[in-house]
């Protein structure tokens, strides 16, 4: 969630990129992609697991699975207005009231397990969204088991936990203060850590194999200022299995993919977070969306990852649920534009790309679409061009990238060694191109559109339809 979420309602040019060695973690994410099954219920995810696997996703990310605040009389609208027949808000699952599996929006503990069983059948890994550093805005809704676990309600929060953040670049305020009405939990309290890690390990025992930490930059690093109630800022060592909490350690830490929402801003210790977890490349997503809006791949620097950390430590996206939902920053972009951004992003060598599933029935004038938590999103996650990009990514394992564009940036090409190339038309007009490439001489046919491109003497020629992508392989 962005910091203000609850204030709302509560010739050709050649470009090269380099990367530094990455810290160790599970899997080869240079070949993998994540589907963010945003607001899909556990049953819906399970029912669509074959499609998810067939579309080429190695991971599926759920929305938060924890017990949560029941708002709007338990209605399941994504975002209701006064007078709507179905009430509800998607973000109630971001307001924990206890750390146990299951909530009224997404499903029960048994349904979570069944989803993980389905994922295992299709060789898909489950990532769960977690947010240990907040409770519900109405903190009196916190359930007795959580209060008892920390020795009383007053011990659940930082000393500064009810003081609203006014200076977002002040690390003390950012990591101990109240964010958008959400009281800040004392994540350094060993009693809380023990209780929370029981939840995490329960998820793992049921089949989860990764975690996305919401608002991760609001949880202090060891080098950050301490709250008056904290002895050490050791949440991240505990959450990643480097330390135990009262004797309880994270299960199978070497088999988990853990990343955090560390939105970039001034005085955010982006690189230090990657000593523990992977982090989000929010500035890159902004640059890519800007280029898509302008129909010009040269309008922004799309080679740089706009991040101080190694690109192998980044989770990347064209858009996220926050950019779609909060102020609808990215919601005006058409599905075709998002698709072009995805093909460009997923074809690149580094980062782990995440595809956000927009609501079913959504349009550029009706962002909420069918406006229900639980059902599947629209079909874009399995669009043939998206699937082709996911398969291209897997097929190009280990191949270095090089990015070419036409002179005016209408068309971009992600070359992967001499084995493949992804072509993306950023514009709403057909384009005839003759541009540099690394592909060997020959004739290449795109598998989705059956379009033909010819390479001769290091030049690639062909025609691209408006807002269309093509994946070419040697």
Beta strands, then each sheet from edge to edge (+ up, - down):
strand 1: 12-15
strand 2: 33-36
strand 3: 59-62
strand 4: 66-68
strand 5: 96-101
strand 6: 125-130
strand 7: 208-213
strand 8: 257-260
strand 9: 278-280
strand 10: 314-317
strand 11: 352-356
strand 12: 401-406
strand 13: 411-416
strand 14: 420-425
strand 15: 431-436
strand 16: 442-445
strand 17: 452-456
strand 18: 459-464
strand 19: 469-473
sheet 1: 1+ 12- 13+ 14- 19+
sheet 2: 2+ 3+ 6+ 7+ 8+ 9+ 10+ 11+ 2+
sheet 3: 4+ 5-
sheet 4: 15+ 18- 17+ 16-
end
